[in-house]
Amino acid sequence: MFFYALSPILWLIISLSVFKMPAWKACPIALIISFFSAMQAFEMSFGDTLTAALEGSALALWPILSVIVAAIFTYNLSVSTKGIDKIKQMLSSVSTDQRMLVLIIAWGFGGFLECMSGFGTAVAIGASMLASVGINPVSAVAVCLLANSVPTAYGSIGLPLTTLSRLTEFDPSLIATYATLQLGFVMIIMPFLMIAAFGKSFKALRGMIPVCLIAGVMYFIPSLAAAYFTGAGLAGVAGAIFAMGSIVLYAKKFPVKDPEYEIDEIETDGEISFSEGVRAWLPFILIFVFLMLTSKLVPPVHNALNQISTSLMIYTGEDASLFTINWITAPGTLIFVAAVISGFINNASVSDMVGVFSRTLKTLVPTFITIITIIGTARIMGYSGMTTSIATTTVAATGMMYPAISAFIGSVGSFITGSATSSCVLLGKLQADSALVIGASPNVQAWIAASNATGSCLGKIMSPQSIAIGVAAVGVRGVESQLMAFGVKVYIPFIIVMGAVIYFGQMLL
């Protein structure tokens, strides 16, 4: 049964890394493999398997693909209205060094977007913005995948961690604090790795070591403080804002100039006025305002708008639950509305916006196929017990060494589903129960439960869903295998280090 459970994952790894198949071809085959494995080895009925896949498809369409479409439409509309040109000019006034822009956009701004909305927004918008300032599109996706690893646990105002705390019945602040402590090493080292990955060599760190250290430390300390005092909701947001502000201040105070990494000269029509700057940034300003106002940070608005929803039962099996579509508070809706409003203010006509939207949809057809089939696969694996089988087999094989591989188990969940929240739903309770079985104290049980979320952060680096989002955002094809291979190289050492952090960290509790 374990082999059957693992077979869709093995196929994805082999097809993307060895055969170098494009994701939109490999993922439908993974869906077929999971379909027959669920029926053959896990005795799932045809109807239950089919409806599990249909529920996954619905989840892919809303909210995941709606976010991707809205985010890329926003960017494309900014290109059409020339707003992105003004943004590039303003960014170049902060720094003309591409490495500094990688930190500002991917690490700071991208972290903020992930913590506010999740669902791939940070990768889609971050990668497209980096590509727009002349950074190689594949490199732009790679650094955004790395940057997106850390805030994944805090996505959508802390949803993965708050979900985990509800499932395991541990205090939300405790779970958030433990997760942040576990991620501390990753937070501090990731800016260095991003710059090295961008420059394809550690030589790219020349002149960047101080600001990379500041970017990491100023992400970690505010995140830890906010997690301890307020819980998961503001932890990642605080870290991203402080990190971005610190990077901008450093860039202004200590300009980094290296001819090898200078951005191409940007054509300008003179100085940009304050009003022009606001109009250029308006889509992203509105995204921030809308996401903030409708988030759980403003309960009256959030609760009222959440009532505008549609619920339906799709899956027919025993563990079925209602599939709910929140029409207004979904990030895709808010991003789309922000784009349309800013489009009108920037003098785009209705026909202009319809044309941009149509072109956006046409370029995303392979992404639709990829994400619909990968989420369908994840739902089948979750409902049939395939994901649980992978985890329980691993637990049985490791015994008292289980804490060393608990983060790995969480990473498998996010690799399959592309979501830290889904990984916590699938495996969070299993992690806590496994900790109880090996005789761990309550604090250690919470520590091990938190590792599911931190492991999920690392699994996202090489998740086919995340890769597909990034590739779609920059408009390149056939590079999924290259990005997967890159992700694996980063993932392996980090998951080993994370395992050591979890294992030895429990001894201090």
C-alpha positions as CSV (number, residue, x, y, z in Angstrom):
1,M,0.0,0.0,0.0
2,F,2.9,2.3,0.8
3,F,4.2,2.1,-2.8
4,Y,0.7,2.8,-4.2
5,A,0.4,5.8,-1.9
6,L,3.8,7.1,-3.0
7,S,3.3,6.4,-6.7
8,P,1.8,9.8,-7.7
9,I,4.7,11.7,-5.9
10,L,7.3,9.4,-7.4
11,W,5.9,10.0,-10.9
12,L,5.9,13.8,-10.5
13,I,9.5,13.7,-9.3
14,I,10.7,11.5,-12.1
15,S,8.6,13.1,-14.9
16,L,9.6,16.6,-14.0
17,S,13.2,16.0,-12.9
18,V,14.4,13.1,-15.1
19,F,12.1,13.1,-18.1
20,K,11.8,16.9,-18.0
21,M,8.2,16.9,-19.0
22,P,6.2,20.1,-18.8
23,A,4.0,20.2,-15.7
24,W,0.8,20.5,-17.7
25,K,1.6,17.1,-19.2
26,A,3.0,15.4,-16.1
27,C,0.3,16.4,-13.6
28,P,-2.7,14.8,-15.5
29,I,-0.8,11.5,-15.5
30,A,-0.3,11.9,-11.7
31,L,-4.1,12.3,-11.4
32,I,-4.7,9.1,-13.3
33,I,-2.2,7.2,-11.2
34,S,-3.7,8.5,-7.9
35,F,-7.2,7.6,-9.3
36,F,-6.4,4.0,-9.9
37,S,-4.2,3.6,-6.8
38,A,-7.0,4.9,-4.6
39,M,-9.4,2.4,-6.1
40,Q,-7.0,-0.5,-6.3
41,A,-5.1,-0.4,-3.1
42,F,-7.3,1.7,-0.8
43,E,-10.7,0.4,-1.9
44,M,-12.1,3.7,-2.7
45,S,-15.3,3.5,-4.8
46,F,-15.3,5.0,-8.3
47,G,-17.9,7.6,-7.3
48,D,-15.9,8.7,-4.2
49,T,-12.7,8.9,-6.2
50,L,-14.4,10.9,-9.0
51,T,-16.0,13.4,-6.6
52,A,-12.8,13.8,-4.7
53,A,-11.1,14.8,-7.9
54,L,-14.0,17.1,-8.7
55,E,-13.7,18.8,-5.3
56,G,-10.0,19.3,-6.0
57,S,-10.8,20.8,-9.3
58,A,-13.3,23.2,-7.7
59,L,-10.7,24.2,-5.1
60,A,-8.2,24.8,-7.9
61,L,-10.6,27.1,-9.7
62,W,-11.6,28.9,-6.5
63,P,-9.7,30.4,-4.8
64,I,-6.3,29.3,-6.3
65,L,-6.7,29.9,-10.0
66,S,-8.9,33.0,-9.3
67,V,-5.9,34.5,-7.4
68,I,-3.5,33.6,-10.2
69,V,-5.7,35.1,-12.9
70,A,-6.4,38.2,-10.9
71,A,-2.7,38.8,-10.0
72,I,-1.4,38.3,-13.5
73,F,-4.3,40.4,-14.9
74,T,-3.3,43.2,-12.5
75,Y,0.3,43.1,-13.7
76,N,-0.6,42.9,-17.4
77,L,-3.0,45.9,-16.9
78,S,-0.2,47.8,-15.2
79,V,1.9,47.1,-18.2
80,S,-0.8,48.3,-20.5
81,T,-1.4,51.6,-18.6
82,K,2.4,52.2,-18.4
83,G,2.1,52.1,-14.6
84,I,4.8,49.4,-14.4
85,D,7.3,51.7,-16.2
86,K,6.8,54.3,-13.5
87,I,7.2,51.6,-10.8
88,K,10.5,50.5,-12.4
89,Q,11.6,54.1,-12.4
90,M,10.7,54.6,-8.8
91,L,12.4,51.4,-7.7
92,S,15.5,52.4,-9.6
93,S,15.5,55.6,-7.5
94,V,15.8,53.3,-4.4
95,S,18.6,51.2,-6.0
96,T,19.8,50.4,-9.4
97,D,21.3,47.2,-8.2
98,Q,19.3,44.1,-9.3
99,R,20.2,42.3,-6.1
100,M,18.8,45.0,-3.9
101,L,15.6,44.9,-5.9
102,V,15.4,41.1,-5.5
103,L,15.4,41.7,-1.7
104,I,12.9,44.5,-1.8
105,I,10.4,42.9,-4.2
106,A,10.7,39.2,-3.6
107,W,11.7,39.1,0.1
108,G,9.9,42.2,1.6
109,F,7.0,42.9,-0.7
110,G,6.5,39.3,-1.7
111,G,6.5,38.2,2.0
112,F,3.9,40.8,2.7
113,L,1.7,39.7,-0.1
114,E,1.9,36.0,1.0
115,C,1.1,36.9,4.6
116,M,-1.9,38.9,3.5
117,S,-3.4,36.7,0.8
118,G,-1.5,33.5,0.1
119,F,-2.5,31.2,-2.7
120,G,0.5,32.0,-4.9
121,T,-0.1,35.8,-5.1
122,A,3.5,36.6,-3.9
123,V,5.1,34.3,-6.5
124,A,2.9,35.6,-9.3
125,I,3.2,39.3,-8.7
126,G,6.8,39.2,-7.3
127,A,8.2,37.2,-10.3
128,S,6.4,39.4,-12.8
129,M,7.7,42.6,-11.2
130,L,11.3,41.3,-11.1
131,A,11.1,40.3,-14.7
132,S,9.9,43.8,-15.6
133,V,13.1,45.4,-14.2
134,G,15.2,43.2,-16.5
135,I,15.9,40.2,-14.3
136,N,16.0,36.8,-16.2
137,P,12.5,35.4,-15.9
138,V,13.6,32.0,-14.7
139,S,15.9,33.5,-12.1
140,A,12.9,35.8,-11.0
141,V,10.8,32.7,-10.4
142,A,13.6,30.9,-8.6
143,V,14.2,33.7,-6.1
144,C,10.5,34.2,-5.5
145,L,10.1,30.4,-4.8
146,L,12.9,30.8,-2.2
147,A,11.4,34.0,-0.7
148,N,8.0,32.4,-0.6
149,S,9.2,29.6,1.6
150,V,9.4,31.5,4.9
151,P,6.0,33.4,4.9
152,T,4.1,30.3,3.8
153,A,3.4,29.3,7.4
154,Y,1.9,32.8,8.0
155,G,-0.1,32.9,4.7
156,S,-3.6,34.5,4.6
157,I,-3.2,36.2,8.0
158,G,-1.7,33.1,9.7
159,L,-4.2,30.6,8.3
160,P,-1.9,27.5,8.3
161,L,-0.9,28.1,11.9
162,T,-4.3,28.9,13.3
163,T,-5.7,25.9,11.5
164,L,-3.0,23.7,13.0
165,S,-3.8,25.1,16.5
166,R,-7.5,24.3,16.1
167,L,-6.8,20.8,15.0
168,T,-4.3,20.0,17.7
169,E,-5.9,22.1,20.4
170,F,-2.7,23.8,21.3
171,D,-2.6,27.6,22.1
172,P,-2.3,29.6,18.8
173,S,0.4,31.8,20.2
174,L,2.4,28.8,21.4
175,I,2.2,27.2,18.0
176,A,3.1,30.4,16.2
177,T,6.0,31.1,18.5
178,Y,7.4,27.6,18.1
179,A,7.0,27.7,14.3
180,T,8.9,31.1,14.2
181,L,11.7,29.7,16.4
182,Q,12.0,26.7,14.1
183,L,12.1,29.0,11.0
184,G,14.6,31.3,12.5
185,F,17.6,29.8,10.8
186,V,15.8,29.7,7.4
187,M,14.7,33.4,7.8
188,I,18.2,34.6,8.5
189,I,20.0,32.5,5.8
190,M,17.4,32.8,3.0
191,P,18.3,36.4,1.8
192,F,21.9,35.2,1.3
193,L,20.7,32.2,-0.6
194,M,18.4,34.2,-2.8
195,I,21.2,36.5,-3.9
196,A,23.5,33.6,-4.5
197,A,20.8,31.9,-6.6
198,F,20.1,35.1,-8.5
199,G,23.8,35.5,-9.4
200,K,24.3,31.8,-9.8
201,S,27.3,32.1,-7.5
202,F,28.1,33.1,-4.0
203,K,30.3,35.8,-5.6
204,A,27.0,37.7,-6.1
205,L,27.1,38.3,-2.3
206,R,29.9,40.8,-2.9
207,G,28.9,44.0,-1.1
208,M,25.5,42.5,0.0
209,I,26.3,40.6,3.2
210,P,25.3,43.4,5.6
211,V,22.0,44.0,4.0
212,C,21.2,40.3,3.6
213,L,21.9,39.9,7.4
214,I,19.7,42.9,8.1
215,A,16.9,41.5,5.9
216,G,16.9,38.2,7.7
217,V,17.3,39.4,11.2
218,M,14.6,42.1,10.7
219,Y,12.2,39.5,9.4
220,F,12.9,37.1,12.3
221,I,12.8,39.3,15.4
222,P,9.5,41.2,14.6
223,S,7.9,37.9,13.5
224,L,8.9,36.2,16.8
225,A,7.7,39.1,18.9
226,A,4.4,39.3,17.1
227,A,3.9,35.5,17.3
228,Y,4.5,35.5,21.0
229,F,2.3,38.5,21.9
230,T,-0.4,38.3,19.3
231,G,-0.3,34.8,17.6
232,A,0.0,33.9,14.0
233,G,-2.1,36.7,12.4
234,L,0.4,39.5,12.4
235,A,3.6,37.6,12.8
236,G,4.6,37.3,9.1
237,V,3.1,40.6,8.2
238,A,5.2,42.3,10.9
239,G,8.3,40.5,9.7
240,A,7.8,41.4,6.1
241,I,7.1,45.1,6.7
242,F,10.1,45.5,9.0
243,A,12.3,43.6,6.6
244,M,11.2,45.7,3.6
245,G,11.6,48.9,5.4
246,S,15.0,48.0,6.7
247,I,16.2,47.1,3.2
248,V,14.9,50.4,1.7
249,L,16.6,52.4,4.4
250,Y,19.9,50.6,4.0
251,A,19.7,51.0,0.2
252,K,19.2,54.8,0.7
253,K,21.9,55.2,3.4
254,F,24.5,52.8,2.0
255,P,24.0,52.5,-1.8
256,V,25.3,49.3,-3.3
257,K,26.7,49.7,-6.8
258,D,28.2,46.9,-8.9
259,P,28.3,47.3,-12.7
260,E,27.7,43.6,-13.1
261,Y,24.3,43.9,-11.5
262,E,23.1,47.3,-12.6
263,I,19.6,47.3,-14.1
264,D,19.3,48.5,-17.7
265,E,18.8,52.2,-18.1
266,I,15.1,53.0,-17.8
267,E,13.6,55.5,-20.2
268,T,11.8,58.2,-18.4
269,D,9.6,61.2,-19.3
270,G,11.1,63.2,-16.5
271,E,10.5,63.3,-12.8
272,I,7.5,61.3,-11.6
273,S,5.1,63.5,-9.6
274,F,3.5,62.3,-6.3
275,S,0.1,61.8,-8.0
276,E,1.6,59.8,-10.9
277,G,3.5,57.6,-8.4
278,V,0.3,56.9,-6.5
279,R,-1.6,56.0,-9.7
280,A,1.2,53.6,-10.7
281,W,1.2,51.9,-7.3
282,L,-2.5,52.1,-7.0
283,P,-3.3,48.4,-7.8
284,F,-0.9,47.2,-5.1
285,I,-2.0,49.9,-2.6
286,L,-5.7,48.8,-3.2
287,I,-4.8,45.2,-2.8
288,F,-3.2,45.9,0.5
289,V,-6.1,48.0,1.7
290,F,-8.8,45.5,0.6
291,L,-7.0,42.5,2.0
292,M,-6.4,44.3,5.3
293,L,-10.0,45.6,5.6
294,T,-11.6,42.2,4.8
295,S,-9.1,40.1,6.8
296,K,-9.6,38.7,10.3
297,L,-7.8,41.7,11.6
298,V,-11.1,43.6,11.1
299,P,-13.7,41.1,12.4
300,P,-16.9,43.1,11.7
301,V,-16.1,43.5,8.0
302,H,-14.6,40.1,7.6
303,N,-17.6,38.3,9.2
304,A,-20.2,40.3,7.4
305,L,-18.7,39.8,3.9
306,N,-18.0,36.1,4.6
307,Q,-21.7,35.6,4.8
308,I,-21.9,36.2,1.0
309,S,-21.0,32.7,0.1
310,T,-22.2,29.5,-1.6
311,S,-21.8,26.1,0.0
312,L,-22.3,22.8,-1.8
313,M,-21.4,19.2,-1.2
314,I,-19.1,17.7,-3.9
315,Y,-17.3,14.7,-2.3
316,T,-19.6,11.8,-1.6
317,G,-17.4,9.8,0.8
318,E,-17.6,9.5,4.6
319,D,-15.3,12.4,5.5
320,A,-17.2,14.8,3.2
321,S,-17.6,18.4,4.2
322,L,-19.2,21.4,2.5
323,F,-17.2,23.2,-0.2
324,T,-17.7,26.9,0.4
325,I,-17.0,29.7,-2.0
326,N,-16.6,33.1,-0.3
327,W,-17.3,35.4,-3.2
328,I,-16.2,38.8,-1.7
329,T,-13.4,38.0,0.8
330,A,-11.6,35.6,-1.6
331,P,-8.2,37.2,-2.5
332,G,-8.9,36.7,-6.2
333,T,-12.0,38.9,-6.0
334,L,-10.3,41.6,-4.1
335,I,-7.2,41.7,-6.4
336,F,-9.5,41.8,-9.5
337,V,-11.6,44.6,-8.1
338,A,-8.4,46.5,-7.2
339,A,-7.1,46.1,-10.8
340,V,-10.3,47.3,-12.4
341,I,-10.6,50.4,-10.1
342,S,-7.0,51.3,-10.7
343,G,-7.5,50.6,-14.4
344,F,-10.3,53.2,-14.7
345,I,-8.3,55.7,-12.6
346,N,-5.3,55.2,-15.0
347,N,-7.6,55.9,-18.0
348,A,-8.0,52.3,-19.3
349,S,-11.3,51.8,-21.1
350,V,-13.6,48.8,-20.6
351,S,-12.5,47.4,-24.0
352,D,-8.8,47.8,-23.0
353,M,-9.4,45.8,-19.8
354,V,-11.5,43.1,-21.5
355,G,-8.6,42.7,-24.1
356,V,-6.0,42.4,-21.4
357,F,-8.1,39.9,-19.4
358,S,-8.7,37.8,-22.6
359,R,-5.0,37.7,-23.3
360,T,-4.3,36.8,-19.7
361,L,-6.6,33.8,-19.8
362,K,-5.2,32.5,-23.1
363,T,-1.6,32.5,-21.7
364,L,-2.8,30.6,-18.6
365,V,-4.3,27.5,-20.3
366,P,-1.3,25.2,-19.4
367,T,-1.4,26.6,-15.8
368,F,-5.1,25.7,-15.5
369,I,-4.4,22.1,-16.6
370,T,-1.5,21.8,-14.2
371,I,-3.2,23.2,-11.1
372,I,-6.6,21.6,-11.6
373,T,-5.0,18.1,-12.0
374,I,-2.5,18.5,-9.1
375,I,-5.1,19.7,-6.7
376,G,-7.4,16.8,-7.9
377,T,-4.5,14.4,-7.2
378,A,-4.1,15.9,-3.7
379,R,-7.7,15.5,-2.8
380,I,-7.8,11.9,-3.9
381,M,-4.6,11.2,-1.9
382,G,-6.1,12.9,1.2
383,Y,-9.5,11.3,1.1
384,S,-8.4,7.8,0.2
385,G,-5.8,7.7,3.0
386,M,-2.8,7.7,0.7
387,T,-1.2,10.7,2.3
388,T,-1.8,9.3,5.8
389,S,-0.3,6.0,4.8
390,I,2.9,7.8,3.8
391,A,3.1,9.5,7.1
392,T,2.2,6.6,9.3
393,T,4.6,4.3,7.6
394,T,7.3,6.9,8.2
395,V,6.3,7.1,11.9
396,A,6.5,3.4,12.3
397,A,9.9,3.2,10.8
398,T,11.5,6.0,12.9
399,G,10.2,5.5,16.5
400,M,11.9,7.8,19.0
401,M,13.7,9.5,16.1
402,Y,10.4,10.7,14.8
403,P,10.9,14.4,15.7
404,A,13.8,14.4,13.2
405,I,11.5,13.6,10.3
406,S,8.3,15.4,11.4
407,A,9.2,18.5,9.3
408,F,9.8,16.2,6.3
409,I,6.3,14.8,6.7
410,G,4.9,18.4,6.7
411,S,6.9,19.1,3.5
412,V,5.4,16.1,1.8
413,G,2.0,17.5,2.5
414,S,2.8,20.9,0.9
415,F,4.6,19.4,-2.0
416,I,1.5,17.4,-2.9
417,T,-1.1,20.1,-2.2
418,G,0.9,23.3,-2.8
419,S,-0.6,24.6,0.4
420,A,0.7,24.8,4.0
421,T,-2.9,25.0,5.2
422,S,-3.8,21.8,3.4
423,S,-0.7,20.1,4.7
424,C,-1.7,21.0,8.3
425,V,-5.3,19.8,7.7
426,L,-4.0,16.5,6.3
427,L,-1.2,15.8,8.7
428,G,-1.3,18.2,11.7
429,K,-3.3,16.0,14.0
430,L,-1.2,13.0,13.0
431,Q,2.0,14.9,14.0
432,A,0.5,15.6,17.5
433,D,-0.7,12.1,18.0
434,S,2.7,10.7,16.9
435,A,4.4,12.9,19.5
436,L,2.0,11.6,22.1
437,V,2.7,8.0,21.2
438,I,6.5,8.4,21.7
439,G,5.8,9.9,25.2
440,A,6.6,13.6,24.5
441,S,5.6,16.2,27.0
442,P,2.8,18.7,26.1
443,N,5.3,21.4,25.1
444,V,7.2,18.9,22.9
445,Q,3.9,17.8,21.4
446,A,3.2,21.4,20.4
447,W,6.8,21.8,19.1
448,I,6.4,18.7,16.9
449,A,3.0,19.8,15.7
450,A,4.4,23.2,14.7
451,S,7.1,21.4,12.7
452,N,4.3,20.4,10.2
453,A,3.9,24.1,9.3
454,T,7.6,24.8,9.1
455,G,8.3,21.7,7.0
456,S,5.4,22.8,4.7
457,C,7.4,26.0,4.1
458,L,10.3,24.0,2.6
459,G,8.0,21.7,0.6
460,K,6.6,24.8,-1.2
461,I,10.0,25.5,-2.7
462,M,9.6,22.6,-5.1
463,S,5.8,22.3,-5.2
464,P,4.6,21.8,-8.8
465,Q,1.7,24.2,-8.1
466,S,4.1,27.0,-7.0
467,I,6.4,26.4,-9.9
468,A,3.4,26.5,-12.3
469,I,2.3,29.8,-10.8
470,G,5.7,31.4,-11.2
471,V,6.2,30.1,-14.8
472,A,2.8,31.4,-15.8
473,A,3.5,34.8,-14.3
474,V,6.6,35.5,-16.4
475,G,5.3,33.9,-19.5
476,V,7.9,31.2,-20.1
477,R,7.3,27.5,-20.8
478,G,9.3,24.3,-20.6
479,V,11.4,25.3,-17.6
480,E,9.4,23.5,-14.9
481,S,12.0,20.7,-14.7
482,Q,14.8,23.2,-14.3
483,L,13.0,24.9,-11.5
484,M,12.1,21.5,-9.9
485,A,15.8,20.4,-10.0
486,F,16.8,23.8,-8.4
487,G,14.1,23.4,-5.7
488,V,15.3,19.9,-4.8
489,K,18.9,21.0,-4.4
490,V,17.8,23.7,-2.0
491,Y,15.2,21.5,-0.2
492,I,17.5,18.6,0.7
493,P,20.0,20.4,2.9
494,F,17.3,22.6,4.4
495,I,15.1,19.7,5.4
496,I,18.1,18.0,7.0
497,V,18.9,21.1,9.0
498,M,15.3,21.6,9.9
499,G,15.2,18.0,11.1
500,A,18.1,18.7,13.4
501,V,16.5,21.9,14.7
502,I,13.3,20.0,15.6
503,Y,15.1,17.0,17.1
504,F,17.6,18.9,19.3
505,G,15.2,21.8,20.0
506,Q,12.8,19.5,21.8
507,M,15.5,18.8,24.4
508,L,15.4,22.5,25.5
509,L,11.7,22.4,26.2
